[in-house]
Amino acid sequence: MSAPPTSLWPAEVVVDLDAIAANVRTLRERVGGAELMAVVKADAYGHGLVPSARAALAGGACSLGVAQATEALALRAAGVTAPVLAWLVLPGPDLGLLLAADVEIAVAGPELLEAVAACARGRGRPAVVQLKVDTGLARNGAYGLPVRRGDPRTDWSDLVARRPRWRPRGCCACGVSSPTSPMPTRPGTRPCRRSRTSSPTPWRWPSGPVWTSRCGT
């Protein structure tokens, strides 16, 4: 008896990496002098993590964003040296691996900040972090209290500045909605805006309705 075919409907996906680079180049032109981070989480949305990351960097991306520690470490293992941010990280053994690979970590609460500080203390060098703020989307970000200058529960820039084992690289958040989008949100946007005006560090926002409505795309 002959072996059955491996697939009755063979298929393949062809990804044009030059198109990815060209798209990033176009976005760079639209955002002016702002830095552009290319998000390549979930295997670059099915386009291939490492090839897509390299194409985005060739197109002018300044850094890369991923969700999980394994994605960030895979980029480093492939020889990608550009700045990488991972934003779904929990206290645990992954922290030491990420810090050893010079991966930036998004922090959204005191527990993770303390864990990052402990890892950095053991390595003898500061960890680079970005502060993740919830804008109302309820997606892993600091939320709930109005910003009060000097209050360590809410004033993230001061909180990080006082910790010698942390070095703030910026703030990041998930976009919520635009004037033309009816997406419901919860009342977290106002604290986020107040914290934005009190912090001198760069902010990183994702593409989507908020970004495109202001860039006319």
N, C-alpha and C positions, 0 to 999 in steps of 0.2 A: 504494500500500500504506500502510495506516495505521500509525502508530508503535505499537510494543508498549507495554503498560502498564508503568509504572515498578515496580509491585509487584502480585503476584497476591494477596498476603495483607497488606493494609495493617494496621498496628498502631501503637499509641502507648502511652506510659507517662505516667500522670498522677501527679505527686508532690504530696502535701499538705504544703506548707511550714508551715502552722499546726500540723500534727501533729509535725513536727520540732521546732519551737519548744516545743510542749507537752511532748515527751519530754525535752528538755534541762531544762526547768523542773522536771520531776519528779525528774530526777537531781540537780539542785542541792539540792532539798529533802532528798534521801537522804544526800548527802555532808556536810551541815552547813556548816561554815565553810570547807571545802576549796575551792580553786580548781578549776574544771572546764574542761578543754581539749576542744574538739570536733575530732575527726580527720576531715578532709574529703579525704583522699588518694583517688587513682583516681577523679577526678570525683565526689567524695563518694559513692564506692561506687555510681556510676551514677545518683545522684540530682541531679546538677548541682552543680558546684563552687561557683560564686559564689552562686546562690540558696540553696543549703543552708547555706553559711557564714553568710550574713546571717540566715537563720532561726535558726541555732544561737545566734548572738550576741544576737538578739532574745529568745531563751529564757533567756539568762543565762550563756552560756559566756563565760569570761574571756579565752580565747585560742583559736587554731586550730592544728592540726597537719597537716602534709603530709609526703609522702615525698620528693618531688623538687623541685629548684630551680624548674622551669618552673611548678609548681603554686603555689608561693609568689609568684612574680613575677606570675602571672595574677591572684591575689587583689589584689595591690597595684595592678596596672593597672586593676582594676575599682573602685578607690577604697576597698577594705577597709583600714582603718587599725589594726585590733586587732592585738595581738601574734601573730606567726606563727612557728612552729618548723618547720624542715625537717631531717629526720634521715638522709636518704640523699644526702649531699653529698660530693663528692670534690675534692681540690685541683685547681684549674683556673680558667678565666675566670669560671665561675659564682659564685665566691666574691665577687668584686668587685661583681657585680650584686646579690647577696643583701645584702651589707653596706650598699650604697648605698640599698637599699629597706628598711633596718631590719628585716631578717629574722634571727631567732635561728637558730643553727646547732648541731646536735648533733654533738659530737666524741667519737670513740671510740679515738683513738690519737695519739701524738706527731706523726706526719707531718701530719695534718690540723690539729692545733693550731698547728704552726709555720707552715703555709700561711695559716691565718686571721690569725695574728699579723702576718705579712708584709703581707697586704692591709690590715689595720687600721693598720699603721704608715704605709703609703702614703697612707691617707685622713686620718690625723691624729686619729683618735678610736677609742676601744676598741670591739671587737666583743663582742656579747652571745652567750654560748655556754651550752649545757647539756651536761653530761657524760653520755654514754650508756654504761651498764654492762650487760654480758651476765649475765643471771641463770641461764644454763644452756640457753637456747634456741638459742644459736649464731646470733644475728641481729644482726650489726653492732654489737658492744658490746665494751668493754674487759673482758678476761677473762684469767685464768691465774695470777695471783700473789696471795698473801694481802696484805691491806692492812697496810702498815707506816707508822706516823706519820712524816712527813717524807721518805719515800721517793718521789722524783718519778715512779717507774715505776708506783706504785700509789695514792699519796695524791693524788687528783685535786684536792681542794679546795686543798691547799697548792700544788700545781703551778700551778693557775690564778691563785691569789692573788699569786704571785711574778711574774706576767707583766703588765706595765702595759698591754699591748694587748688583754688579754682581761678580760671582766667576767662572772663566773659568775651565771647566772640560776637554776640549779637542776640537778638530776640527773634522768635519765629512763631507763626500761628497758622491755623487753617482758616481760609477765607469762608465767609458766611454767605452773604447775598449781595446783590447790587440793586440799584434803584429799579431795574427792569425785571428782577427775579423775585418771585413770590415765596421763595424758600423760607419757612418759618425758622425763627431763632429764639433763643432764650435771652434774658436780659444780662448778657455778659459783655456786650460790646462796649458799653460806656466805661467800665473799669479798664478794659484793654486800651481804649483810646487815652484815658488819663495816664496810664502807665507808659504809653508810647511817648507822650509829651515830656515825661519826667526822666526819660532815659536817653543818654547820648549815643548808645550803641546802635549798630545797624539793625534794621528790621527786614525779615524775609517773609514774603507772602507768596502763596501758591498762585498759579494761573487759575482761571475760572471766571465766574460772573463778575466778581469784584474787580479783578485785574483787567479783564477785557473791556469792561464798560468804561474804564478810564483811559484805555489806550486806543479805543476805537476799532478793535479787531473783531 
